[in-house]
Amino acid sequence: MEKQIKKPTLRFPEFIDEWKSLKLNAFFVERNESPKEQFPLFSLTIENGIIPKSGRYERSYLVNEIEFAYKVIHQDDFAFNPMNLRFGALARHKETKKVLLSKYYNIFYCNENASPGFFEYYLTSYNLIQFYNKMATGSLMEKKRVHYLEFIKFSRLLPTLPEQQKIASFLTAVDTRLTQLKEKKSLLEQYKKGLMQKIFNREIRFRDKDGNAFPEWEKKKLGDVYSFLSTNSFSREFLNYETGKVKNIHYGDIHTKFQSLFNIQNEYVPYVNPNIDLSKLNPDNYCKEGDLIIADASEDYADVGKSIEIVNLNNEKTVAGLHTIQARPDLAQLSIGFGGFMMKSANIRSQIMIIAQGIKVLSISVGRLSKILIVLPCPEEQAKIANFLTSIDEKINQCQLQIEKTQLYKKGLLQNMFC
């Protein structure tokens, strides 16, 4: 039999002893406290942990309304949901104020031998979630669960309190870094949004290389500066990510992942299946740099008419697909890179929401889209605007890259710092 490894792969050098196999009830004390006063009502979600209830539950409840239905949870207490534990429904309450959770949650806290910070990471780590799933009982997968009385009897390899505290402190520092990066990205996005509003309201203007003002912006219709082309109707079943000669821009990817300025070298774009006959496609309808690809359908107003502008195709054959509108610019009037930002301006977004039609699914037509009113600067000022906003996008993208790298780093830590 293979000997069980009793030390984690990654460890702080001052700790050399093996981890000991201990039952979880050596570290936890259950709390069953009924409310004696008003507290806000919270709930436990898989994605976000312990969060306030929304809607009608936002108010505090009177004792006679809730004393038999809810439990009090204190700072650093843990809440455990046996029905969903295999999905990670276990969380620590970090706020200083006491709140209420449903009586169906098990509430427990750490004794003097345990670090709440360590167990927050440990109990929700990937390895432990897999372990819970393995130990869950029930006849059907959707009914399988781990009950609290079983949970606290699990034997696991665990470190001493000083090592728990060291691990918790280190992982908390990584999380702090993640939070800072996310806040930085959010601030940059807000900054960009504010600048775009001022630029497209002409509160901020650019000047030429000699410091002179550019001409006044001109009122036009979208159809005056773009011509509209036919697109294909290939659904996902006709696409793949492995092989092909022609790539296809699917409307779903415009909604979910493509950047406003579409650089094919930075995007994961599917191919049209090699067995599909593309000979009937008009060669003029293959995408060109400067083309707008607009999603013509969505279930909500926020995404209807969402668009990308193609700025780099790297000489790869690409077509616009199902539920898209392809608009080709008049390059005498438009500078490549400007249209992607223009289509996200508040003025154009509000007009698109007005022309969108439908009940369950909203859609826009070429006829209506071509009549949208725009105010257009000269191509030279367009280029300056596009370059300026692109530089901010690059900072946002760099932030996102740092976030992803830090998340990957943290994932590696969580896999290697626990037995």
N, C-alpha and C positions, 0 to 999 in steps of 0.2 A: 504493500500500500504506500502511495506517495505521501511523504511527510508534509503536514500542514505548515505553511510558512507563517511564522508568528511575528514577522516584522514587515512593515510596509516597504515598498520599493524606494520611495522618496522620504527622507527623514532628516530632521535637524540633528547635527553631529553630537550635541550634548546628551542625546537620549540613545542608550544602547541596549537596554533591557528588552526582552521579548514582551509583546502585548499579551495580556491574560484573557482567557476565555471566561466571560462573566455574563450573567443574565442581566437584561436591561432593567429589571426591577431593583437591581442594586443601585440604580442611579435616579430612579423616578419615583415621585409621590403623586398619587391621583388627587385631584381637587374636585369636590362636588359642592360648590358654594351657590346657594340660591340667593337671588338679589334681595337686598333690604332697602334699596333706594333706586332712583332712576339712573339708567345707564343707556348709552346709545347701543343700537342693535347692529352687530356685525355678522358676516358670514365667511365661510371658507371656500375659496375657489381653487381649482387645480393650477391655474395659470398665475394667479396673483397673491395667493396666500390669504391671510385674514384681512378683509376689507369691509368698509361700511356697506350696509344694505342700502339699496337705492329706492327711489320713489317714496311710497307711503311709509316705508320703514325708517326713514331718515330721522324721525323724531325719537326722543327718549320715551320709554314706556313706563307706565305706572306699575307699581308692585303687583297690584291685584290682577293686572292683565297678563303678567308674564312670570310670576314666581314659580309656576309649575312647568313652564314650557322652556325656560332658558337657564343657563348657568353663567356665572361671572368668570371672566378670564382676566388674569393679571399680567403685568409686564413680565416677559420672559417665560410665560406659560406656553405650553404646546397644545395644539388642538389636533385631534386624530379622528378621521372619518373612516370607519371600517369598510364602508361600502365601496369607497373609491381609492383605497390605499395603494392598490397596485398602479394607479396612475399618478401617485405622488400627492394625495390629498392629506398632507400633514404639514403643519406650519407653526411658526413661533410668533407670538404676539410681541412686537417690539415697542409699541407705544407705551408711554407712562400711564395713561388713563386706563381705568378698568372699563371693559365693555361686556356685552352679552353675546353668547352664542347659543344655538339650539341645544336643548338637552340631549339630543342624539349624538353630539360630539363627546368624546372622552377628553377631559382636560387633565394635563399633568404638568408637574414642574420638576426641575432638577434639584437633587439634594446637595449636601456639602461636598460630595465626591465628583460632581459633574459640572461641566462648563456648558451653559445654554448655547453659547456661540458655537462650540464644537459640535454639539448634537444637532444644531440646526443644519449644519452642512452634512454631517454624517448620516442622519436619519432620512435625508432627502436625496442622498447621492444615488447615482445610477446603479451601483452595485447593490445597494439596499433595496431599491425599487424592484430590481430583478429578484432579489431574495424574497421579498414580500409576495411577488407574483408566484414564485415557486411554492411558497408555504401556504398560499391561499386555498381555502376549501370551498366546495360548492359543486353542484352537478353541472351547471352551465357556466360558460366563460363569463357572461355578463353578470352572473349572480355570485361569482367567486369573491371571497373577501377574507381579510384577516381581522379577527376580533381582538379587542384590546387585551383581554385576559390571556390570549395566546401571544400577542405581540410582546408584552412585558416579560414573558418567560423565555423569549429567544435568547440563546447564548451566542455572543459575538466576541471577537477579539478586539479589545479596547485598551487604550493607553492610560497612564496615570493622569491625574488632574493637571500637573504642570505641563505635560506634553499636550493635553487637550487645549489648554489655554494658549500655548504657543501656536498650535495649528490654527485655532480660531482667530488669533490676532493677525496671523499672516494672511489667511483667506479673507478676513474683513478688509485688510489693506488692498487686496486685489479688487474686492467689490467696490471699495471707495474709489479706486482708479476708474473702474467701469462706470460708476455713477457720474464722475467728473467728465468723462468723455461723452457720455450721453447728454449731459447738460450742455457741454460745449457745442455739440452738434445741434441741439435744440435751439440754442441762442443764435447760432449761425443761420439756421433755417428761418428764424424769426427776423433776423437782420436782413436776410435776402428778401423775404416777403415784404418788409417795410420799404426797402429800396425799390423793389419792382413797382410797388404802388405809386411811389413818388416819381419814378422814371416814366411810367406810362400815363401818369396824370400831368406830365411835363413840369413837375415841380423841380426836378433835377434835369439839367441839360448838359450835354457835352460840347466841347469846342474842337475845332480842327487843329492841325499841328502848328499853325501860326497863332493860335489863341483866338481865332475869330469864331463867332457864333454860326452854327449851321442854319440852313433855311428852316422856316416854320414847317411843322408837320402838316401833312395833307390828308383830308378826309377821303376815304375810298370805301369800296365794298370788297370783301374777301375775294369775290369772283373777278375783280378787276386785276388782281395780282397773282392769282392762282388759277390754273386749269385743272379739271378733274378727270381722272383716268379710271378705267375699269379695273376691278380687283377679282381675285379668284374666290372660290367658296370651299376650299379644302378644310375639313374639320380635323381634329386631333388624330383621328384614326389614319389619316393620309400622311402623317408626319412622323419623323423619328429623329433622334439625336446622334445617330452613329454614322450614317452614310448618305450621300446624295450629291447632286451637282448644283442644286438650286435651294437656297434657304427661303423660309417663309415666315413672315411677320404675322403672328396670330393676335387677334384682338385681346385675348385673355392675358397675354404677356404685356401688352401696352398697359392694361389695368394694374398689373401686379408687380412687374419687375423692371421694365425697360426705362432707361434714363431719358429725360426730356430731349437731350441731344444724343442721338443714337449713334454710337461708335461700335460697329460690328465686332471689332477686336476685343471689346470689353463686355460683350453680351453673349449669352448662351441662347443661340437661335436654332430652332429645329430645321431639318431638311425636309423637302418634299420627297416622299418615298420614290426610289429609283424606278419602280414599275409604273409610275403615273406618266401618262403621255402629256408633255408640256408643249407639243408642237403648235397647238392652236393658240397659245398665248401670244399676244401682240408684243413683238420685241420692244416697242416703245414704252410698254407698260412695266418693264423691269425697273426696279427702283433706281433712282439717281440721287446723288448728294444734293441736299436742299429740299427733297420731297418731304411733305408732311404726310404721316400715316395716322389717321384719326379713327378711333374706335367709335362706330356709329350706334352701338347699343349698350345699355347697362341697366341694372335693376335700381340704381339710385342716381340722383342728380349730381352727386359729387364726381362721378366717373363718366357720365355720358359726355361724349365728345372729347374724351381725354386723348392727347396726341403726343407724338414724338416727331422730331425732325432728324432726318438722316444726315449726318455730317461726315461719316467715313464708312465706306463699304469695302475697302481693302481689295477692290477688284473682284469681289465675290458676287455672283448672280443672286439676286434677292427679289422676291415678289411680296406684295401686300395681300393678305389673306382674308378669310371669312370675317364678315362684319367690320370691314374697314373701308374708309374712304381715302383715296390717294390723291393728294393735291400737289401739283408741280408748279414751282414758282417761276415768275418772270424775273430772271436774274438781272434784268436792267433796272428793276424796281426794288429787288430784295437782295439782301446780303445773306449768304449761307450762315446759319447759326442764330439768326434773329427770330425766325418764325417760331421755333420751339418755345422761346420765352414769351413772345407775343401771344401765342395761343393760351398761355396760362395767366395772362393778365386778367384782372378783375372784370374789366369791361367786356372782354370777349366771353369769359366764363358765364357772366350773368346773361348775355344774349343767347348763349347755347342752351342754358337752362330754360329760357323762355320758349325757344323753338322746339325743344324736345317734346315728343309726343308718345303716348302710350299709358297703359294702366299698370300692369305688372312689370313690363319691360319698356324702358324708355328708348326712343331712337331718334336719330336726326337724318335728314335727307340732304343730298347734294344741293337741291334747289334752295332749300332754306339756308343751308350753310353759306352758300355763295352770296347771299344777301346781307350777311352780317357786316355791320359797319366797323371800320377800323380807322385809326389815325396813324399815319405812317411817316416816320422821319426819312430823310434821305439815306441812301445806302451807306454813305460814309459814317453817319451817326449811328446807323443800325449796327455796323461792325464794331464801333466802340462800345455800344451797349452790350452786345453779345460777348465781347471779350471780357468786359468788366464782370458780368454776371457769371460767365464761365469760370472766372478765377475764384469766385465765391463757391461755386459748385465743386471745384477741385478741393477746396478746404473741407467742405462737407463730406466729400467722398473719402478724403484722407482720414477724417474723424471716424467714419464708418469702418474703414479698413482697420484702424487701431482698435475699435470696439470688437470687431470680429477676431482679431489676433489675440486680444486679451481674453475674450470668451473661450477661445481654443486653448489658451494657456491655462485658464482656470479649469477647464474640463480635464486637461491632463493632470493637473494637481489633484483634483478630486478622485481620479482613477488610481493615482499612485501614492497618495498620502494616507490611504486607509487600507487595512487588510481585507 
